[in-house]
C-alpha cells in the first residue's frame, strides 16, 4: 500500500505470510447500502487463496526503458500488498518502475507527478510547485482575527498541498504524455476517463503482453479524472489498476475554477475496495467473471491505507507524518462566509475553507460522514453545481451547492467539497474560550461494512479524521 519503509521486521513478516499463503475468507452478503446510515450484516466463510509464481512474459523489452524527457513511463506490474490485518493480497498496478510478482516492495502505484504548462514532467508530492510546504500538512495562519476571538486570518494563494500516490497533475496548456508498458501475461489497457472531447474516454487501446503503447493528449479542462484499466470491467481496477488525474489551470491554482470557490489548500481522497477472492482467482492464473463470482470486498482503503494506518497512529513515524500531510485534514479556525468562499478583510487573507476532492474508483457506494462541521458540496464529476435554481437529476439527487454531513460517492464518482475549518456550531462560548488543545473529529463511511477488515476487524476500514488546531501560544486572541 505504500513505498514507505516499515523496516526489516515487516519484510520478515511478509516473507512468512507469502510462504504460508493462508486461508482468506469473504463476505456472503452482496449489496452495500446506497443511502447514508444503511448497514449490512456479514457472514464469513473460508476459501483458500493460492499464490501465483512470477508470470512476467519474457521478451526483448528491457526491465526499464530509457526515459524520454517529458514522458511518464508506467509499468503494469503485479505483486502482493499487506493489508491492515497483516494479510498479503495479490494486486496489480501502474508503477513507476518495473518489479516482479515476488518483489517485497512491488511498484504498484506511482509517486505523484506534475505535467507543467511549459512541457516539463516533475516528480513532486506537493503542488503548486515552489509554494511553501505546510508543516505536518497544516497551513499556518496569516495572523489573529481581532474581531473573532480564537480565530485567524488565513493566507490566500500561498500554501502548497500534498498529494497521495497514484496522482498525476497536469496544468492547462501542457501536454500529457504517457508511455505504458505491459509486463504481465494478459492484455491490458490504460484509459483516462472523461478527458477527451465531449468528456469522452481516451486511452492506449489493448496492450499485448510485453507490449508498449503511447498516449498523448492536451490538458484543457480543469477537473478531477480517474484513470483505469477497463479490461474485464471492473475487475482490473478492483485489483489496483487505477489512479487520479488532476487538471489545474495555472492561473487558478487555489480555486475550484475561475470565479469559483477559493481554498487554503486541497486534499485528495482516493477510495479503494479490495476483494480477496477476486485477487485469489487472478493470482492463480484464472480470470474473474464478475457475473458469476459476485464482488464482495473485504478491505476498504483511503489513499492506500486502512484503520489505524489511515489514522496515522502507528509506530512508524514516517508513515504517520505522510498521513498528516496527505490525508488527515487540519487547519486553524477562521470566520467563514459561505456566500463568497474567498473574500477576506485584509489583503492576502481568505475566508474560505479547504477543498476535499473525493474520488471513488472502487465498486462500493460510499457515504463519507464528517463529524464536527458539515461540508459544502460544490460540484460532481467536473460539473460545477449552481448556487441557486438547482434541479433534481435522473438519479434523484438534488443538484445545487449544499451543506452535507454525509457525502455520497457512487462508483467512479468524483465530488468537490469545501470543508469549513471553523468554530463548530455546537461549541458554546465558555467551551470555545477554554480551548487549549487540538479538537479532532472523525470521518467514517456510513456503509457499515467499509469500517471493517477481513469481515470483522473494526474499525479497520475506511476511516480518517480532521483537526481544528488549538490557539497559537502567545498570539493575540
C-alpha positions in Angstrom: 0.0 0.0 0.0 3.0 2.3 0.4 6.6 2.6 -0.5 7.4 4.0 3.0 10.0 1.8 4.7 8.5 -0.1 7.6 11.8 -1.8 8.5 13.2 -5.4 8.3 10.5 -6.8 10.7 7.8 -6.1 8.1 9.9 -7.8 5.4 10.2 -10.9 7.6 6.5 -10.9 8.3 5.8 -10.5 4.6 8.1 -13.5 3.8 6.2 -15.7 6.3 2.8 -14.7 5.0 3.7 -15.3 1.4 5.1 -18.7 2.2 2.1 -19.6 4.2 -0.5 -18.5 1.6 -3.2 -18.9 4.3 -6.9 -19.0 4.1 -8.7 -15.8 3.2 -12.5 -15.5 3.8 -15.1 -13.4 2.1 -18.4 -11.9 2.9 -21.5 -13.7 1.9 -23.6 -10.6 1.5 -23.5 -8.9 -1.8 -25.0 -5.5 -1.5 -24.0 -2.4 0.4 -26.4 0.3 1.5 -26.6 3.1 -1.1 -28.1 5.6 1.4 -26.4 7.2 4.4 -26.6 5.1 7.5 -27.6 1.8 5.9 -25.6 -1.1 7.3 -25.2 -4.7 6.1 -24.8 -7.9 8.2 -21.8 -10.1 7.2 -21.4 -13.8 7.2 -17.9 -15.1 6.6 -16.8 -18.4 5.1 -13.4 -19.5 4.1 -11.9 -20.1 0.7 -8.2 -20.9 0.0 -6.0 -18.5 -1.8 -3.3 -19.9 -4.0 -0.2 -17.9 -4.5 1.0 -17.5 -8.1 4.6 -17.6 -9.3 6.1 -14.8 -11.3 4.4 -14.6 -14.7 6.2 -11.7 -16.4 6.4 -12.5 -20.1 9.9 -13.0 -21.3 10.7 -10.6 -24.2 13.4 -8.4 -25.7 11.8 -5.5 -23.7 14.3 -4.4 -21.1 13.3 -4.3 -17.4 13.4 -0.5 -17.5 13.3 1.6 -20.7 15.4 4.7 -21.4 13.4 7.8 -20.3 12.2 10.4 -22.7 12.1 14.0 -21.5 8.5 15.0 -20.6 7.1 11.4 -20.9 5.8 9.5 -17.9 6.6 5.8 -18.0 4.0 3.5 -16.4 4.7 -0.2 -15.8 1.8 -2.6 -15.4 3.1 -4.7 -12.5 1.8 -7.3 -10.1 2.7 -8.2 -6.5 1.4 -8.7 -3.0 0.4 -5.8 -0.7 0.0 -6.1 3.1 -3.5 -5.2 4.4 -4.2 -3.6 7.7 -4.7 -7.1 9.4 -1.3 -8.4 8.0 -2.8 -10.4 5.2 -0.9 -10.3 1.9 -3.3 -9.8 -1.0 -2.5 -10.1 -4.7 -2.7 -6.7 -6.6 -1.8 -5.2 -9.9 -1.0 -1.6 -10.5 0.5 1.2 -12.7 4.0 1.5 -11.2 6.8 3.9 -12.0 9.5 1.2 -12.1 9.4 -2.5 -13.3 9.1 -5.0 -10.5 8.2 -8.7 -10.4 5.4 -10.5 -8.5 7.7 -11.8 -5.8 9.3 -8.4 -5.1 9.0 -7.4 -1.4 8.2 -3.9 -2.4 6.3 -4.0 -5.7 5.8 -0.8 -7.6 2.0 -0.8 -7.9 1.4 3.0 -7.6 3.3 5.9 -9.0 4.7 8.7 -6.9 2.9 11.9 -7.7 3.9 13.6 -11.0 3.2 17.0 -12.5 3.0 17.9 -16.2 3.7 21.6 -16.3 2.3 24.1 -18.8 5.8 24.6 -20.1 6.2 20.9 -21.0 8.2 19.6 -18.1 7.5 16.4 -16.2 8.3 16.9 -12.5 8.1 14.4 -9.6 6.6 16.2 -6.6 4.3 15.2 -3.7 3.3 18.9 -3.4 1.6 21.4 -5.7 1.7 24.2 -6.7 5.4 23.7 -7.4 7.6 26.0 -5.4 4.8 27.0 -2.9 5.7 26.8 0.8 5.1 23.4 2.4 2.6 23.4 5.3 4.2 22.0 8.4 2.9 18.5 9.1 0.3 19.3 6.4 -1.3 22.2 8.4 -1.2 25.6 6.8 -0.1 28.3 9.3 -2.4 31.3 9.7 -1.7 34.8 8.5 -2.4 36.3 11.9 -5.1 36.6 14.6 -8.5 37.9 13.7 -9.1 40.6 16.3 -12.9 40.7 15.6 -13.4 37.0 16.2 -11.7 35.6 19.3 -9.8 32.3 18.8 -9.9 32.6 15.1 -7.4 33.7 12.4 -6.9 35.3 9.1 -5.9 32.7 6.5 -3.3 33.3 3.8 -4.6 33.5 0.3 -2.8 31.7 -2.6 0.1 30.7 -0.5 0.4 27.1 0.7 1.2 24.0 -1.3 -0.9 20.9 -0.9 0.4 17.3 -0.6 -0.9 14.5 -2.8 -1.0 10.7 -2.4 0.4 8.0 -4.6 -1.4 7.4 -7.9 -1.8 11.1 -8.5 -1.0 12.8 -11.9 -1.3 16.6 -12.0 -1.4 18.4 -15.3 -1.5 22.2 -15.9 -3.8 23.6 -18.5 -1.7 24.4 -21.6 0.6 21.5 -21.1 0.6 18.1 -22.8 0.0 14.8 -21.1 2.5 12.2 -22.5 2.3 8.7 -21.0 4.1 5.6 -22.2 2.6 2.3 -20.8 4.5 -1.0 -20.6 2.5 -4.2 -20.0 4.8 -6.6 -18.1 2.1 -9.2 -17.4 0.8 -12.3 -19.2 -2.6 -10.9 -20.3 -3.6 -7.9 -22.4 -4.2 -4.7 -20.5 -5.1 -1.1 -21.2 -4.7 2.4 -19.8 -7.7 4.8 -20.1 -8.3 8.4 -19.0 -12.0 8.7 -18.3 -13.8 11.8 -19.5 -10.7 13.7 -20.6 -11.3 13.8 -24.3 -13.6 15.9 -26.5 -17.2 15.9 -25.2 -15.9 14.2 -22.0 -15.1 11.1 -23.9 -12.6 8.5 -22.7 -9.1 8.4 -24.3 -6.7 5.5 -23.9 -4.0 3.3 -25.3 -6.2 0.6 -26.5 -5.2 -3.0 -25.9 -1.6 -3.5 -25.0 -0.4 -7.1 -25.6 1.9 -8.9 -23.1 5.4 -7.4 -23.3 4.0 -4.5 -25.4 4.2 -0.8 -25.1 1.8 2.0 -26.1 1.9 5.8 -26.1 -0.8 8.2 -25.1 -0.7 11.9 -25.7 -3.4 14.5 -25.0 -3.5 18.2 -24.3 -4.6 19.2 -20.8 -7.5 21.5 -21.4 -10.4 21.2 -19.0 -9.7 21.7 -15.3 -11.1 18.9 -13.1 -10.7 15.6 -11.4 -10.4 12.5 -13.6 -9.9 8.8 -13.0 -7.6 6.6 -15.0 -8.1 2.8 -15.0 -7.6 -0.4 -17.0 -11.2 -1.0 -18.3 -10.4 -4.6 -19.3 -13.0 -7.0 -17.9 -14.6 -4.1 -16.1 -14.5 -3.6 -13.1 -12.1 -6.4 -12.2 -8.8 -4.7 -13.1 -9.5 -1.5 -11.2 -10.5 -3.6 -8.1 -7.1 -5.3 -8.4 -5.4 -1.9 -8.3 -5.1 -0.7 -11.9 -6.4 2.9 -11.3 -5.4 6.3 -10.2 -6.4 10.0 -10.4 -5.5 12.8 -12.9 -6.0 16.3 -11.6 -6.0 19.1 -14.2 -5.4 22.6 -12.8 -5.4 26.0 -14.5 -2.0 27.6 -13.6 -3.8 31.0 -13.1 -6.3 29.5 -10.6 -4.2 27.1 -8.5 -6.0 27.9 -5.3 -9.6 27.8 -6.6 -12.0 25.2 -7.9 -12.0 27.3 -11.1 -12.3 30.8 -12.4 -14.7 32.8 -10.3 -15.4 29.7 -8.2 -14.7 28.8 -4.5 -11.2 29.6 -3.2 -9.5 27.3 -0.7 -6.5 27.4 1.6 -5.1 24.1 0.5 -6.7 21.0 -1.0 -6.8 17.3 -0.1 -7.3 14.4 -2.5 -9.1 11.3 -1.1 -9.0 8.1 -3.2 -11.2 5.2 -2.2 -10.3 1.6 -3.0 -12.1 -1.7 -2.3 -10.2 -5.0 -2.2 -11.9 -8.3 -3.0 -9.5 -11.0 -1.8 -11.5 -13.8 -3.6 -11.2 -12.0 -7.0 -7.5 -11.5 -6.2 -7.0 -15.2 -5.5 -8.6 -16.2 -8.8 -6.4 -13.9 -10.8 -3.3 -14.8 -8.8 -3.7 -18.5 -9.5 -3.9 -17.8 -13.3 -7.6 -17.7 -13.7 -9.9 -14.9 -15.0 -12.6 -13.5 -12.8 -16.1 -13.5 -14.3 -17.9 -10.8 -12.3 -21.3 -12.1 -13.3 -20.6 -15.5 -11.8 -18.3 -14.5 -8.9 -20.1 -11.5 -7.4 -17.8 -8.9 -5.9 -17.6 -9.0 -2.1 -14.9 -6.6 -0.9 -13.2 -7.3 2.4 -10.8 -4.4 2.7 -11.5 -0.7 2.2 -8.7 1.8 1.8 -8.4 5.6 1.8 -5.3 6.8 0.0 -3.9 3.3 0.2 -4.4 2.7 3.9 -7.0 1.5 6.4 -7.8 1.6 10.0 -5.1 2.7 12.4 -2.7 3.2 9.5 -5.2 5.5 7.8 -5.5 7.4 11.1 -1.7 7.8 11.4 -1.5 6.2 14.8 1.1 3.5 14.0 4.6 3.0 15.5 6.1 4.2 12.1 6.6 8.0 12.5 7.3 8.4 8.7 4.0 6.8 7.8 2.2 8.9 10.4 3.7 12.1 9.0 2.7 11.1 5.5 -0.9 10.7 6.6 -1.0 14.1 8.3 0.4 15.7 5.1 -1.8 14.0 2.5 -4.9 12.6 4.1 -5.8 13.9 7.6 -7.3 17.3 7.1 -6.2 20.1 9.5 -6.3 23.8 9.8 -6.7 26.9 12.1 -10.2 28.2 12.6 -11.4 31.2 10.7 -14.6 33.2 10.3 -16.1 31.7 7.2 -18.6 33.3 4.8 -20.3 30.6 2.7 -21.8 33.2 0.4 -18.4 34.1 -1.0 -15.8 31.4 0.0 -12.9 33.7 -0.6 -13.4 37.4 0.4 -11.1 38.5 3.1 -11.0 41.6 5.3 -7.3 42.2 4.7 -5.0 42.0 1.7 -3.8 38.4 1.3 -6.3 36.8 3.6 -9.0 34.3 2.9 -12.4 33.5 4.4 -12.7 30.1 2.6 -12.1 26.6 3.9 -10.2 23.8 2.4 -11.1 21.7 -0.7 -11.5 18.0 -0.4 -11.6 16.1 -3.7 -13.3 12.8 -3.0 -12.7 10.1 -5.7 -14.2 6.6 -5.8 -12.6 4.3 -8.4 -14.0 1.4 -6.4 -17.2 -0.6 -6.7 -18.8 0.2 -3.3 -21.3 3.0 -2.7 -19.5 5.0 0.0 -21.1 7.6 2.2 -18.4 9.9 3.7 -19.7 11.1 7.0 -18.0 14.0 8.8 -18.4 15.0 12.5 -17.9 18.5 13.8 -18.8 20.5 10.7 -20.9 19.9 7.6 -19.2 20.2 4.1 -20.3 22.5 1.3 -20.5 20.4 -1.9 -19.7 22.5 -4.9 -19.5 20.0 -7.8 -19.7 16.4 -9.0 -17.9 14.8 -11.9 -16.4 18.1 -13.1 -19.8 19.7 -13.2 -19.9 22.8 -11.0 -23.2 22.9 -9.1 -25.2 26.1 -9.2 -25.6 28.3 -6.1 -29.3 28.7 -6.8 -32.0 27.4 -9.2 -30.9 23.8 -8.7 -32.7 20.8 -10.1 -33.2 17.1 -9.4 -31.2 14.8 -11.7 -32.5 11.5 -13.1 -30.9 9.6 -10.2 -33.0 11.6 -7.7 -30.1 13.8 -6.4 -30.6 17.5 -5.7 -28.1 19.4 -7.8 -27.3 22.6 -6.1 -24.5 23.7 -3.8 -25.4 22.4 -0.4 -24.4 21.6 3.1 -23.9 17.9 3.7 -22.6 15.8 6.6 -22.8 12.7 4.5 -21.3 12.9 1.0 -22.5 10.0 -1.2 -19.9 8.6 -3.6 -21.1 6.2 -6.2 -18.6 4.0 -8.1 -16.4 6.2 -10.4 -17.8 9.4 -8.7 -15.8 12.5 -8.0 -17.1 15.2 -5.7 -15.5 18.6 -4.8 -16.4 19.8 -1.3 -15.3 22.7 0.9 -14.7 21.7 4.5 -15.2 24.9 6.6 -12.3 24.9 9.1 -14.4 27.0 11.5 -15.8 27.0 15.0 -18.3 24.1 15.3 -21.9 25.4 15.6 -22.4 23.4 18.9 -19.3 24.9 20.6 -20.7 27.3 23.3 -18.8 30.4 24.3 -17.4 29.0 27.5 -16.1 25.8 25.9 -14.6 27.7 23.0 -12.8 30.2 25.2 -11.4 27.4 27.3 -9.9 25.6 24.3 -6.3 24.7 24.8 -5.7 21.6 22.6 -6.5 20.5 19.1 -10.0 19.3 18.5 -10.2 16.2 16.4 -13.4 15.0 14.7 -13.8 11.6 13.0 -14.7 10.8 9.4 -16.1 7.4 8.6 -18.2 5.8 5.9 -21.8 5.2 6.6 -21.8 2.0 4.6 -21.1 -0.1 7.7 -19.1 -3.0 6.2 -16.5 -0.5 5.0 -15.5 0.1 8.6 -14.2 -3.4 8.9 -11.3 -5.5 7.5 -11.4 -9.2 6.7 -15.0 -9.3 7.6 -14.6 -8.5 11.3 -11.8 -6.2 12.3 -13.4 -2.9 13.4 -12.6 -0.1 12.9 -10.1 -1.4 10.3 -11.6 0.1 7.2 -12.2 3.5 5.5 -11.7 6.0 8.4 -10.0 9.3 8.8 -10.3 12.5 10.9 -9.9 16.2 10.6 -8.4 18.6 13.1 -9.3 22.1 14.3 -6.0 23.4 15.6 -5.5 24.8 19.0 -4.8 28.5 19.6 -1.2 29.5 18.9 0.7 30.2 22.1 1.5 33.9 22.5 -0.8 35.0 19.7 -3.3 37.8 20.4 -6.9 36.4 20.6 
